[in-house]
Amino acid sequence: MINTLQLVIGFLGALCGGIVVALINWARASRSEKTSRKHEFLKEQIAKVYGPLYFFVGLNEALFSLNDKFHKA
């Protein structure tokens, strides 16, 4: 009887410990996933927004420079 009780208590303790470890791993993976998604969003935003914006600013700068040359001539 006592051995059976110890076995049941040991099983329940291992089960609860496993559940706690699984919850901790899930929380850590969730946080890591959130950070990864944020990083990918920012990288995509830089590639799709700021890249073309930099191109057009550089193009406008070149056109203004050309315009100044024509006005000086």
Biopython code that builds the backbone (N, CA, C, O; Angstrom):
import numpy as np
from Bio.PDB.StructureBuilder import StructureBuilder

atoms = [
    (1, "MET", "N", (0.819, -1.193, 0.000)),
    (1, "MET", "CA", (0.000, 0.000, 0.000)),
    (1, "MET", "C", (0.862, 1.256, 0.000)),
    (1, "MET", "O", (0.615, 2.185, -0.770)),
    (2, "ILE", "N", (1.890, 1.285, 0.879)),
    (2, "ILE", "CA", (2.760, 2.454, 0.965)),
    (2, "ILE", "C", (3.578, 2.597, -0.308)),
    (2, "ILE", "O", (3.799, 3.714, -0.775)),
    (3, "ASN", "N", (4.038, 1.469, -0.886)),
    (3, "ASN", "CA", (4.789, 1.531, -2.135)),
    (3, "ASN", "C", (3.921, 2.060, -3.266)),
    (3, "ASN", "O", (4.383, 2.834, -4.103)),
    (4, "THR", "N", (2.664, 1.639, -3.287)),
    (4, "THR", "CA", (1.744, 2.119, -4.319)),
    (4, "THR", "C", (1.501, 3.611, -4.155)),
    (4, "THR", "O", (1.462, 4.345, -5.142)),
    (5, "LEU", "N", (1.340, 4.061, -2.929)),
    (5, "LEU", "CA", (1.132, 5.484, -2.657)),
    (5, "LEU", "C", (2.358, 6.299, -3.060)),
    (5, "LEU", "O", (2.236, 7.374, -3.649)),
    (6, "GLN", "N", (3.521, 5.782, -2.741)),
    (6, "GLN", "CA", (4.762, 6.481, -3.142)),
    (6, "GLN", "C", (4.887, 6.522, -4.659)),
    (6, "GLN", "O", (5.327, 7.524, -5.222)),
    (7, "LEU", "N", (4.504, 5.439, -5.315)),
    (7, "LEU", "CA", (4.547, 5.387, -6.778)),
    (7, "LEU", "C", (3.598, 6.410, -7.394)),
    (7, "LEU", "O", (3.957, 7.097, -8.350)),
    (8, "VAL", "N", (2.387, 6.510, -6.848)),
    (8, "VAL", "CA", (1.407, 7.478, -7.365)),
    (8, "VAL", "C", (1.890, 8.902, -7.128)),
    (8, "VAL", "O", (1.779, 9.744, -8.019)),
    (9, "ILE", "N", (2.416, 9.182, -5.961)),
    (9, "ILE", "CA", (2.928, 10.522, -5.654)),
    (9, "ILE", "C", (4.114, 10.863, -6.552)),
    (9, "ILE", "O", (4.227, 11.986, -7.042)),
    (10, "GLY", "N", (4.994, 9.890, -6.764)),
    (10, "GLY", "CA", (6.129, 10.115, -7.655)),
    (10, "GLY", "C", (5.688, 10.383, -9.083)),
    (10, "GLY", "O", (6.236, 11.251, -9.763)),
    (11, "PHE", "N", (4.678, 9.618, -9.537)),
    (11, "PHE", "CA", (4.153, 9.819, -10.888)),
    (11, "PHE", "C", (3.527, 11.197, -11.036)),
    (11, "PHE", "O", (3.776, 11.892, -12.021)),
    (12, "LEU", "N", (2.715, 11.596, -10.061)),
    (12, "LEU", "CA", (2.080, 12.916, -10.116)),
    (12, "LEU", "C", (3.124, 14.037, -10.041)),
    (12, "LEU", "O", (2.984, 15.064, -10.705)),
    (13, "GLY", "N", (4.156, 13.837, -9.239)),
    (13, "GLY", "CA", (5.222, 14.834, -9.160)),
    (13, "GLY", "C", (5.958, 14.973, -10.482)),
    (13, "GLY", "O", (6.263, 16.086, -10.911)),
    (14, "ALA", "N", (6.244, 13.858, -11.126)),
    (14, "ALA", "CA", (6.920, 13.896, -12.426)),
    (14, "ALA", "C", (6.016, 14.521, -13.479)),
    (14, "ALA", "O", (6.475, 15.277, -14.336)),
    (15, "LEU", "N", (4.732, 14.201, -13.410)),
    (15, "LEU", "CA", (3.779, 14.767, -14.367)),
    (15, "LEU", "C", (3.691, 16.279, -14.211)),
    (15, "LEU", "O", (3.737, 17.009, -15.201)),
    (16, "CYS", "N", (3.566, 16.755, -12.973)),
    (16, "CYS", "CA", (3.499, 18.203, -12.727)),
    (16, "CYS", "C", (4.801, 18.883, -13.135)),
    (16, "CYS", "O", (4.786, 19.975, -13.704)),
    (17, "GLY", "N", (5.931, 18.233, -12.842)),
    (17, "GLY", "CA", (7.216, 18.793, -13.243)),
    (17, "GLY", "C", (7.339, 18.889, -14.755)),
    (17, "GLY", "O", (7.865, 19.869, -15.283)),
    (18, "GLY", "N", (6.848, 17.863, -15.449)),
    (18, "GLY", "CA", (6.866, 17.882, -16.914)),
    (18, "GLY", "C", (5.990, 18.983, -17.482)),
    (18, "GLY", "O", (6.346, 19.635, -18.464)),
    (19, "ILE", "N", (4.844, 19.183, -16.853)),
    (19, "ILE", "CA", (3.940, 20.239, -17.315)),
    (19, "ILE", "C", (4.572, 21.604, -17.102)),
    (19, "ILE", "O", (4.478, 22.472, -17.970)),
    (20, "VAL", "N", (5.214, 21.804, -15.959)),
    (20, "VAL", "CA", (5.869, 23.091, -15.676)),
    (20, "VAL", "C", (6.992, 23.344, -16.676)),
    (20, "VAL", "O", (7.134, 24.455, -17.188)),
    (21, "VAL", "N", (7.788, 22.318, -16.954)),
    (21, "VAL", "CA", (8.879, 22.474, -17.923)),
    (21, "VAL", "C", (8.321, 22.772, -19.311)),
    (21, "VAL", "O", (8.865, 23.608, -20.032)),
    (22, "ALA", "N", (7.239, 22.093, -19.689)),
    (22, "ALA", "CA", (6.621, 22.345, -20.992)),
    (22, "ALA", "C", (6.100, 23.777, -21.081)),
    (22, "ALA", "O", (6.248, 24.420, -22.120)),
    (23, "LEU", "N", (5.499, 24.281, -20.019)),
    (23, "LEU", "CA", (5.005, 25.662, -20.018)),
    (23, "LEU", "C", (6.147, 26.671, -20.127)),
    (23, "LEU", "O", (6.036, 27.675, -20.829)),
    (24, "ILE", "N", (7.236, 26.393, -19.429)),
    (24, "ILE", "CA", (8.396, 27.295, -19.504)),
    (24, "ILE", "C", (8.969, 27.293, -20.912)),
    (24, "ILE", "O", (9.296, 28.352, -21.448)),
    (25, "ASN", "N", (9.096, 26.117, -21.517)),
    (25, "ASN", "CA", (9.609, 26.037, -22.890)),
    (25, "ASN", "C", (8.677, 26.725, -23.872)),
    (25, "ASN", "O", (9.137, 27.375, -24.811)),
    (26, "TRP", "N", (7.368, 26.590, -23.667)),
    (26, "TRP", "CA", (6.409, 27.250, -24.550)),
    (26, "TRP", "C", (6.533, 28.765, -24.441)),
    (26, "TRP", "O", (6.507, 29.463, -25.455)),
    (27, "ALA", "N", (6.667, 29.279, -23.222)),
    (27, "ALA", "CA", (6.787, 30.730, -23.028)),
    (27, "ALA", "C", (8.078, 31.249, -23.664)),
    (27, "ALA", "O", (8.088, 32.313, -24.283)),
    (28, "ARG", "N", (9.158, 30.496, -23.507)),
    (28, "ARG", "CA", (10.434, 30.922, -24.084)),
    (28, "ARG", "C", (10.364, 30.903, -25.610)),
    (28, "ARG", "O", (10.848, 31.828, -26.261)),
    (29, "ALA", "N", (9.764, 29.855, -26.185)),
    (29, "ALA", "CA", (9.622, 29.765, -27.636)),
    (29, "ALA", "C", (8.710, 30.867, -28.162)),
    (29, "ALA", "O", (8.961, 31.419, -29.233)),
    (30, "SER", "N", (7.662, 31.189, -27.423)),
    (30, "SER", "CA", (6.747, 32.254, -27.833)),
    (30, "SER", "C", (7.459, 33.604, -27.868)),
    (30, "SER", "O", (7.290, 34.378, -28.810)),
    (31, "ARG", "N", (8.250, 33.878, -26.844)),
    (31, "ARG", "CA", (8.993, 35.133, -26.795)),
    (31, "ARG", "C", (10.014, 35.201, -27.932)),
    (31, "ARG", "O", (10.182, 36.246, -28.560)),
    (32, "SER", "N", (10.686, 34.094, -28.189)),
    (32, "SER", "CA", (11.666, 34.046, -29.265)),
    (32, "SER", "C", (10.994, 34.247, -30.619)),
    (32, "SER", "O", (11.517, 34.956, -31.479)),
    (33, "GLU", "N", (9.839, 33.625, -30.803)),
    (33, "GLU", "CA", (9.078, 33.772, -32.049)),
    (33, "GLU", "C", (8.645, 35.222, -32.243)),
    (33, "GLU", "O", (8.713, 35.745, -33.356)),
    (34, "LYS", "N", (8.205, 35.869, -31.180)),
    (34, "LYS", "CA", (7.769, 37.266, -31.265)),
    (34, "LYS", "C", (8.936, 38.166, -31.670)),
    (34, "LYS", "O", (8.781, 39.051, -32.511)),
    (35, "THR", "N", (10.090, 37.938, -31.075)),
    (35, "THR", "CA", (11.279, 38.717, -31.425)),
    (35, "THR", "C", (11.673, 38.478, -32.868)),
    (35, "THR", "O", (12.046, 39.412, -33.578)),
    (36, "SER", "N", (11.591, 37.234, -33.305)),
    (36, "SER", "CA", (11.934, 36.896, -34.685)),
    (36, "SER", "C", (10.971, 37.561, -35.673)),
    (36, "SER", "O", (11.401, 38.082, -36.702)),
    (37, "ARG", "N", (9.674, 37.543, -35.364)),
    (37, "ARG", "CA", (8.699, 38.199, -36.246)),
    (37, "ARG", "C", (8.943, 39.698, -36.319)),
    (37, "ARG", "O", (8.840, 40.293, -37.392)),
    (38, "LYS", "N", (9.266, 40.313, -35.187)),
    (38, "LYS", "CA", (9.531, 41.750, -35.171)),
    (38, "LYS", "C", (10.763, 42.075, -36.006)),
    (38, "LYS", "O", (10.776, 43.059, -36.745)),
    (39, "HIS", "N", (11.794, 41.251, -35.887)),
    (39, "HIS", "CA", (13.022, 41.448, -36.656)),
    (39, "HIS", "C", (12.745, 41.325, -38.155)),
    (39, "HIS", "O", (13.220, 42.143, -38.943)),
    (40, "GLU", "N", (11.983, 40.313, -38.549)),
    (40, "GLU", "CA", (11.643, 40.132, -39.960)),
    (40, "GLU", "C", (10.793, 41.280, -40.483)),
    (40, "GLU", "O", (10.973, 41.707, -41.623)),
    (41, "PHE", "N", (9.865, 41.789, -39.667)),
    (41, "PHE", "CA", (9.034, 42.919, -40.087)),
    (41, "PHE", "C", (9.886, 44.156, -40.338)),
    (41, "PHE", "O", (9.708, 44.845, -41.342)),
    (42, "LEU", "N", (10.812, 44.436, -39.424)),
    (42, "LEU", "CA", (11.660, 45.612, -39.594)),
    (42, "LEU", "C", (12.573, 45.469, -40.803)),
    (42, "LEU", "O", (12.802, 46.433, -41.533)),
    (43, "LYS", "N", (13.095, 44.261, -41.013)),
    (43, "LYS", "CA", (13.959, 44.034, -42.175)),
    (43, "LYS", "C", (13.179, 44.221, -43.473)),
    (43, "LYS", "O", (13.685, 44.813, -44.426)),
    (44, "GLU", "N", (11.948, 43.715, -43.507)),
    (44, "GLU", "CA", (11.099, 43.879, -44.682)),
    (44, "GLU", "C", (10.727, 45.344, -44.895)),
    (44, "GLU", "O", (10.682, 45.818, -46.030)),
    (45, "GLN", "N", (10.463, 46.055, -43.812)),
    (45, "GLN", "CA", (10.119, 47.471, -43.913)),
    (45, "GLN", "C", (11.290, 48.265, -44.478)),
    (45, "GLN", "O", (11.096, 49.140, -45.322)),
    (46, "ILE", "N", (12.487, 47.970, -44.027)),
    (46, "ILE", "CA", (13.667, 48.668, -44.542)),
    (46, "ILE", "C", (13.848, 48.383, -46.014)),
    (46, "ILE", "O", (14.134, 49.294, -46.792)),
    (47, "ALA", "N", (13.684, 47.127, -46.412)),
    (47, "ALA", "CA", (13.891, 46.756, -47.812)),
    (47, "ALA", "C", (12.827, 47.353, -48.728)),
    (47, "ALA", "O", (13.138, 47.781, -49.839)),
    (48, "LYS", "N", (11.580, 47.385, -48.277)),
    (48, "LYS", "CA", (10.489, 47.811, -49.157)),
    (48, "LYS", "C", (10.187, 49.298, -49.085)),
    (48, "LYS", "O", (9.614, 49.846, -50.027)),
    (49, "VAL", "N", (10.548, 49.962, -48.013)),
    (49, "VAL", "CA", (10.203, 51.377, -47.865)),
    (49, "VAL", "C", (11.434, 52.255, -48.007)),
    (49, "VAL", "O", (11.482, 53.133, -48.869)),
    (50, "TYR", "N", (12.419, 52.020, -47.167)),
    (50, "TYR", "CA", (13.544, 52.935, -47.113)),
    (50, "TYR", "C", (14.515, 52.770, -48.276)),
    (50, "TYR", "O", (15.206, 53.723, -48.636)),
    (51, "GLY", "N", (14.582, 51.589, -48.867)),
    (51, "GLY", "CA", (15.436, 51.386, -50.038)),
    (51, "GLY", "C", (14.983, 52.252, -51.210)),
    (51, "GLY", "O", (15.770, 53.043, -51.728)),
    (52, "PRO", "N", (13.717, 52.115, -51.638)),
    (52, "PRO", "CA", (13.227, 52.969, -52.728)),
    (52, "PRO", "C", (13.228, 54.456, -52.364)),
    (52, "PRO", "O", (13.471, 55.302, -53.225)),
    (53, "LEU", "N", (12.958, 54.776, -51.106)),
    (53, "LEU", "CA", (12.987, 56.169, -50.680)),
    (53, "LEU", "C", (14.384, 56.756, -50.846)),
    (53, "LEU", "O", (14.533, 57.889, -51.303)),
    (54, "TYR", "N", (15.404, 55.993, -50.477)),
    (54, "TYR", "CA", (16.781, 56.434, -50.647)),
    (54, "TYR", "C", (17.102, 56.633, -52.124)),
    (54, "TYR", "O", (17.789, 57.587, -52.488)),
    (55, "PHE", "N", (16.609, 55.738, -52.973)),
    (55, "PHE", "CA", (16.833, 55.866, -54.411)),
    (55, "PHE", "C", (16.228, 57.164, -54.944)),
    (55, "PHE", "O", (16.884, 57.901, -55.680)),
    (56, "PHE", "N", (14.986, 57.440, -54.576)),
    (56, "PHE", "CA", (14.328, 58.644, -55.093)),
    (56, "PHE", "C", (14.949, 59.922, -54.532)),
    (56, "PHE", "O", (15.025, 60.926, -55.240)),
    (57, "VAL", "N", (15.386, 59.905, -53.298)),
    (57, "VAL", "CA", (16.065, 61.080, -52.740)),
    (57, "VAL", "C", (17.365, 61.333, -53.483)),
    (57, "VAL", "O", (17.688, 62.476, -53.807)),
    (58, "GLY", "N", (18.113, 60.270, -53.755)),
    (58, "GLY", "CA", (19.352, 60.413, -54.516)),
    (58, "GLY", "C", (19.093, 60.908, -55.926)),
    (58, "GLY", "O", (19.854, 61.721, -56.451)),
    (59, "LEU", "N", (18.020, 60.422, -56.546)),
    (59, "LEU", "CA", (17.652, 60.853, -57.893)),
    (59, "LEU", "C", (17.277, 62.333, -57.887)),
    (59, "LEU", "O", (17.696, 63.076, -58.774)),
    (60, "ASN", "N", (16.496, 62.768, -56.906)),
    (60, "ASN", "CA", (16.126, 64.181, -56.812)),
    (60, "ASN", "C", (17.352, 65.057, -56.593)),
    (60, "ASN", "O", (17.449, 66.149, -57.153)),
    (61, "GLU", "N", (18.275, 64.584, -55.787)),
    (61, "GLU", "CA", (19.501, 65.332, -55.538)),
    (61, "GLU", "C", (20.291, 65.517, -56.836)),
    (61, "GLU", "O", (20.812, 66.600, -57.102)),
    (62, "ALA", "N", (20.378, 64.465, -57.634)),
    (62, "ALA", "CA", (21.083, 64.552, -58.914)),
    (62, "ALA", "C", (20.354, 65.496, -59.871)),
    (62, "ALA", "O", (20.992, 66.264, -60.591)),
    (63, "LEU", "N", (19.034, 65.442, -59.880)),
    (63, "LEU", "CA", (18.269, 66.325, -60.769)),
    (63, "LEU", "C", (18.389, 67.788, -60.351)),
    (63, "LEU", "O", (18.481, 68.663, -61.212)),
    (64, "PHE", "N", (18.391, 68.071, -59.053)),
    (64, "PHE", "CA", (18.588, 69.444, -58.601)),
    (64, "PHE", "C", (19.979, 69.943, -58.961)),
    (64, "PHE", "O", (20.154, 71.107, -59.320)),
    (65, "SER", "N", (20.957, 69.069, -58.864)),
    (65, "SER", "CA", (22.316, 69.449, -59.247)),
    (65, "SER", "C", (22.376, 69.780, -60.740)),
    (65, "SER", "O", (23.003, 70.762, -61.137)),
    (66, "LEU", "N", (21.726, 68.962, -61.557)),
    (66, "LEU", "CA", (21.679, 69.215, -62.997)),
    (66, "LEU", "C", (20.930, 70.513, -63.296)),
    (66, "LEU", "O", (21.323, 71.263, -64.189)),
    (67, "ASN", "N", (19.853, 70.781, -62.553)),
    (67, "ASN", "CA", (19.081, 71.995, -62.721)),
    (67, "ASN", "C", (19.938, 73.223, -62.387)),
    (67, "ASN", "O", (19.874, 74.237, -63.081)),
    (68, "ASP", "N", (20.735, 73.126, -61.329)),
    (68, "ASP", "CA", (21.628, 74.241, -60.972)),
    (68, "ASP", "C", (22.650, 74.507, -62.074)),
    (68, "ASP", "O", (22.983, 75.659, -62.352)),
    (69, "LYS", "N", (23.149, 73.438, -62.702)),
    (69, "LYS", "CA", (24.112, 73.628, -63.786)),
    (69, "LYS", "C", (23.472, 74.346, -64.963)),
    (69, "LYS", "O", (24.104, 75.200, -65.585)),
    (70, "PHE", "N", (22.213, 74.008, -65.280)),
    (70, "PHE", "CA", (21.536, 74.682, -66.379)),
    (70, "PHE", "C", (21.270, 76.148, -66.069)),
    (70, "PHE", "O", (21.383, 76.996, -66.955)),
    (71, "HIS", "N", (20.921, 76.455, -64.836)),
    (71, "HIS", "CA", (20.653, 77.845, -64.463)),
    (71, "HIS", "C", (21.920, 78.675, -64.439)),
    (71, "HIS", "O", (21.878, 79.871, -64.730)),
    (72, "LYS", "N", (23.043, 78.071, -64.098)),
    (72, "LYS", "CA", (24.303, 78.795, -64.087)),
    (72, "LYS", "C", (24.832, 79.043, -65.486)),
    (72, "LYS", "O", (25.603, 79.978, -65.703)),
    (73, "ALA", "N", (24.416, 78.195, -66.460)),
    (73, "ALA", "CA", (24.939, 78.325, -67.825)),
    (73, "ALA", "C", (24.322, 79.471, -68.579)),
    (73, "ALA", "O", (24.664, 79.702, -69.739)),
]
sb = StructureBuilder()
sb.init_structure("model")
sb.init_model(0)
sb.init_chain("A")
sb.init_seg("    ")
for serial, (resi, resn, name, xyz) in enumerate(atoms, 1):
    if name == "N":
        sb.init_residue(resn, " ", resi, " ")
    sb.init_atom(name, np.array(xyz, "f"), 0.0, 1.0, " ", f" {name:<3s}", serial, name[0])
structure = sb.get_structure()
